[in-house]
Amino acid sequence: MYWKSGEERFCEHVEQIIRASGLATVRLRSLHGEHSIFTPDDFRLALDGAVMSVFLSTFETQGIALAEAWAMNVPTLVWDPQGPAQWRGREFPSQSSAPFLTPATGVAWRSLDRFEPVLRDALRDRDRFHPRAWVLANMTDAVCSNALYRIIRQGAEARRREP
């Protein structure tokens, strides 16, 4: 479990539900804007042994940890409360805890009462997830640089057509 925000009691409830489903839990604590609480090797080791990963974060700007899980073919169950959030003393309405989540990469859930059925369904039908294939089709350097090149080319062509 990747715990970035939310009360510790909430995190403990999520872990209880995971254990009740027959799975072990490994908790990695993170904070928004903090990247030294655990090492990349710690994260990779946790993902290497994971059936799926649970992400607890009130918001994400990039979702890099999610993309790392997907690249290792680990589907994610993402708490996505879409409510009030805070970072560095600034409060704002959270838009997404998983900006690139798709049916191939995982499932979002908004409240604790929804987590257990989401976990149960995801475990029962794990073959529906293909996170690494999704990353290879959508997030590689080649895919992203080609998309950027097309955007630049379209912009340059539009400028040439301007009077």
N, C-alpha and C positions, 0 to 999 in steps of 0.2 A: 504494500500500500504506500502510495506517495501522498503524504499529508503536508499540504502547503498552507491551508487556512481552515478555519472552523474551530470550534471549541474542542478541547481534548476529550471531553465526555462524549461528544458526537463521534469522534474518531474511535473511541472505545466501543460504542454501540455498533458501529460498522464492523469492527473487528469481531465482535461477538457473533454477528450474523454470518460472517465469513466462516468462522470456526464451526458454527452450528451446521453449516453446509458440508462439513467434512474436510475443509481446506485449512492449511496452516497459513499464518500471516507473518509477513516481514514488513515492519514499518520503517519507512525512510522519512524523516522529518525535513522539511524545507521551509523556506519563507520567501515571500515575494521580494525579488531583488537580491536575495542571498544565495550564493552559489558555493559556499565552502563548508556547509554542514556535513555533507557526505561527499565521497569521492566519485568520479565517474566509474571507477572499478566497482565500488559498492553498488551503484545503481545497475551496472551491467550484470553483476553476479546475481542480484535480486531478480532481474528480468530473465536471466538465463534459466532459472528454475521455476519461472511463473507459468501457470496455466492461463491466467489473465491478471490484469492489474487494476486496482481501484485507485482513482485519483480524487483527492479532496482538495479543492481549491475554489474560492469564490469567484475568481476571474483569472484569465490568462490573456496575455497580449500576443504571444507567439505560439505557445504550446510545444516548446522544444522537447520537454520531457515526454510528452505524449508521442511525438514523432519518433523519439528514440525507442519507446516501447513498441510502436508499430513496426519500425525497421527491424526489430528482433522478433517480429511475428507474434507479438503479445497483444491480444485485444484489450481494450480498456473499458471500464465501467466508470463513468465520470459523473461526479456530483456537480450539477449545473443549476445552482439555486436562482440565478438571474435576479438578484435582489441587491440591497444595499451592500456596498463593499468599501473598504478603506485601505489606503496605501500611503505611507509617509504623512499621516495626519490629514489626508485629503479624502473626503467621502464622495462617492459617485455611485450611480446605478450600474451594476455589472451586466454586461451584455452576453458574455459567454465564458464558460470555463474550458471549452474545447472548440476553438474556432475552426478546426479542420476535421472534426469528428464526422464520420460517415457510417452507414450501415456495415461497410466492410471493415471498419476499424474499431467499432465498439458501440456502446449504448450510453445515453445520458439518462440521469435520473435526478429529480429535484428535491425529494424529501425522503427522510429515513423510512417512512412506511412504504415507499416504492422500491427501496433498495433490495429487499429480500426477494420479491417476485422477479425483479430484473436480473439478479444474480442467478436465481434458479433457472430462468429461461435461457440465459446466456450459457450456463453450464450444460443444459440439456441439448442445446443446439449450437455447439461450438463450431461446427463445420461451416456455419454461415459467415464466419469472420475470415477475412483474408488481408490482415493489416500490412504485411510485407509486400504483397502484390500491389496493394493500393499505393504504398510509398514509392515503389519502383515505377509505377505508371504516372505518378503525380508530383513527386518531390525530389527527384534526383537532380544533380547539377545540370545534366544535359536537358532534361525536361524544362527546368526553370530558366536556364539561359536561352533556350529556344523561344520560350514565351516572351522573355524580356526583349530579345532580338526582334520578334514580330511587332511588339509594341513600339519600339524605337523606329523600326522601318515604317510602320503606319504613320507615326508622327512626322517623320521626315517627308514622306509622300504628301501628307496633308499640307505641310509648310510650302512645298514646291507648288502646290495648286493654288495657294493664296495669291491674290492680286498684288 
